[in-house]
């Protein structure tokens, strides 16, 4: 019998540290800067927030990636956290962009990520999601787009 995992539905009021599974130090820094909810993170300017965090590891590109990942987690709750993170690393930020991609285009975009980016996204550095996996992600996004069109 398959394991059924509950789908966590995030929204603009959700705690950004929970949505992104951030560690305690990063979470504390964001909280001190007034960034507690998803809405706060999405409203932030990546360059400004990265400077205000005063942490050389947190660049504006990382903040922008957090924003893309957060949008995907809110818009596509059926997408697992690892999928949202690696898609965000490859600069996918909307169900529409994913839904309009072919499996080949998606895999090619993921192959362009370097090993460090894949590892940060929680994937084994040498592992790229296969066509079946990305096809499921595309189907999730297409389903979402279809519901909005109806």
VMD Tcl script that draws the C-alpha trace (Angstrom):
set ca {
  {0.00 0.00 0.00}
  {1.48 3.40 -0.97}
  {2.35 5.95 1.68}
  {0.03 8.93 1.53}
  {1.71 12.17 2.51}
  {-0.42 15.15 3.47}
  {-0.05 18.18 1.22}
  {1.07 21.25 3.12}
  {-0.70 24.27 1.71}
  {1.23 27.48 2.19}
  {-0.14 30.99 1.77}
  {1.07 34.60 1.95}
  {0.71 34.57 5.75}
  {2.75 31.39 6.24}
  {6.04 31.62 8.13}
  {8.77 31.95 5.50}
  {11.24 29.94 7.59}
  {8.85 26.98 7.60}
  {8.12 27.22 3.88}
  {11.82 27.30 2.99}
  {13.04 25.03 5.82}
  {15.59 27.63 6.87}
  {17.95 27.09 9.75}
  {17.68 28.91 13.07}
  {20.36 31.55 12.38}
  {18.98 32.55 8.99}
  {15.44 32.51 10.38}
  {16.49 34.77 13.27}
  {18.18 37.22 10.87}
  {15.07 37.42 8.70}
  {12.85 37.89 11.74}
  {15.06 40.74 13.04}
  {14.64 42.41 9.64}
  {10.85 42.08 9.77}
  {10.67 39.25 7.23}
  {8.46 36.67 8.88}
  {5.78 35.80 6.33}
  {5.82 34.69 2.72}
  {4.30 38.07 1.81}
  {7.21 39.88 3.52}
  {9.78 37.85 1.59}
  {8.02 38.30 -1.75}
  {7.82 42.07 -1.19}
  {11.53 42.37 -0.34}
  {14.09 43.69 -2.79}
  {16.70 40.90 -3.09}
  {19.71 43.24 -3.24}
  {18.61 45.25 -0.22}
  {17.65 42.22 1.87}
  {20.95 40.45 1.19}
  {22.90 43.55 2.27}
  {20.77 43.99 5.40}
  {21.31 40.34 6.37}
  {25.06 41.07 6.63}
  {26.01 37.49 5.78}
  {28.43 36.95 2.90}
  {26.84 33.56 2.18}
  {23.44 35.13 1.49}
  {23.69 36.90 -1.84}
  {20.95 38.74 -3.69}
  {20.81 35.76 -6.05}
  {20.04 33.47 -3.11}
  {17.29 35.80 -1.89}
  {15.81 35.90 -5.41}
  {15.95 32.09 -5.47}
  {14.14 31.96 -2.10}
  {11.45 34.17 -3.62}
  {11.02 31.89 -6.64}
  {10.95 28.79 -4.43}
  {8.39 30.38 -2.12}
  {6.14 31.31 -5.05}
  {6.30 27.72 -6.29}
  {5.56 26.27 -2.84}
  {2.51 28.55 -2.49}
  {1.25 28.11 -6.07}
  {1.96 24.37 -6.41}
  {1.50 22.69 -3.00}
  {1.61 19.24 -4.64}
  {5.20 19.89 -5.69}
  {7.66 18.53 -3.13}
  {10.14 20.87 -1.46}
  {13.16 19.48 -3.34}
  {11.44 19.93 -6.69}
  {10.48 23.51 -5.83}
  {14.02 24.30 -4.75}
  {15.77 22.88 -7.82}
  {13.23 24.51 -10.15}
  {13.83 27.83 -8.37}
  {17.58 27.35 -8.79}
  {16.95 26.92 -12.54}
  {14.95 30.20 -12.46}
  {11.46 28.73 -12.75}
  {9.07 30.80 -10.66}
  {5.57 30.19 -11.96}
  {3.26 27.31 -12.78}
  {2.80 28.79 -16.26}
  {6.51 28.65 -17.09}
  {6.72 25.04 -15.88}
  {3.46 24.02 -17.61}
  {4.66 25.40 -20.94}
  {7.98 23.53 -20.77}
  {8.62 20.16 -22.30}
  {10.38 17.50 -20.21}
  {13.44 17.95 -22.45}
  {13.53 21.72 -21.83}
  {13.17 21.23 -18.08}
  {15.87 18.55 -17.84}
  {18.20 20.69 -19.99}
  {17.67 23.67 -17.66}
  {18.43 21.48 -14.63}
  {21.54 20.04 -16.29}
  {22.89 23.59 -16.60}
  {23.01 23.90 -12.82}
  {26.43 23.26 -11.38}
  {27.04 20.58 -8.74}
  {27.11 23.11 -5.88}
  {23.69 24.47 -6.90}
  {22.23 20.97 -7.12}
  {23.66 20.08 -3.72}
  {22.27 23.29 -2.17}
  {18.89 22.35 -3.66}
  {19.06 19.04 -1.80}
  {19.90 16.85 -4.79}
  {22.95 14.62 -5.03}
  {25.44 16.66 -7.06}
  {25.55 14.05 -9.79}
  {21.78 13.44 -9.91}
  {19.45 15.17 -12.34}
  {15.71 14.46 -12.11}
  {14.66 12.13 -14.92}
  {12.02 12.69 -17.61}
  {9.35 10.86 -15.60}
  {9.94 13.05 -12.57}
  {9.92 16.34 -14.47}
  {6.88 15.17 -16.45}
  {5.03 14.84 -13.12}
  {6.07 18.40 -12.20}
  {4.82 19.65 -15.56}
  {1.51 17.79 -15.07}
  {1.08 19.38 -11.61}
  {1.65 22.83 -13.13}
  {-0.66 22.13 -16.08}
  {-3.36 20.98 -13.69}
  {-2.99 24.22 -11.74}
  {-3.16 26.31 -14.91}
  {-6.19 24.34 -16.08}
  {-8.03 25.06 -12.83}
  {-7.37 28.78 -13.19}
  {-8.56 28.79 -16.79}
  {-11.87 27.14 -15.84}
}
mol new
graphics top color blue
foreach p $ca { graphics top sphere $p radius 0.5 }
foreach p [lrange $ca 0 end-1] q [lrange $ca 1 end] { graphics top cylinder $p $q radius 0.2 }
display resetview
